Amino acid sequence: MVALRLTRQGTKDRPYYKVVAIDSRKRRDGRYIEQLGIYNPMLKEEVNFELDLEKVDAWLAKGAKPSETVASLIKKSKATK
C-alpha cells in the first residue's frame, strides 16, 4: 500500500521534511516514489509548507493513505485555496 508521509531532511536540531508518496513497508527515510511537497516546522510564518494538490489528489484517488500530519497539511492547504 502507498502512504503519504513525511521524510526527514536537514541537520540535528534543524529539521525540515519532504511530503512524499512511499511504499508503507519502506523505512521513514527510504526511497520514495514521488515528492509531493515540503514542510518546514522551523519557520514561524503562518504558511510553513508547500503542497502540489494535483499530485496529492491523484495519489488519494489511487488509494494512498495519508499520515495524520500530512492529512492536516492537506486540509490546511485546501482551506487556503
URLIN-V24321 format. One line per field, one symbol per residue. psi: psi as a letter, one per 40 degrees, with the letter a starting at -180 (. if undefined). burial: # if it has 9 or more other ideal C-beta (glycine too) atoms within 8 Angstrom, else .. A space follows every 50 residues. Layout:
psi->???
burial->???
This chain:
psi->ihihiihhaaihegiiihhihiheeiidfahidiheaihgeeheidhfih igdddddddddeeihiidddddddddddde.
burial->.######.......########.........#...#####.......##. #.#.##..##...####.###.##.##....
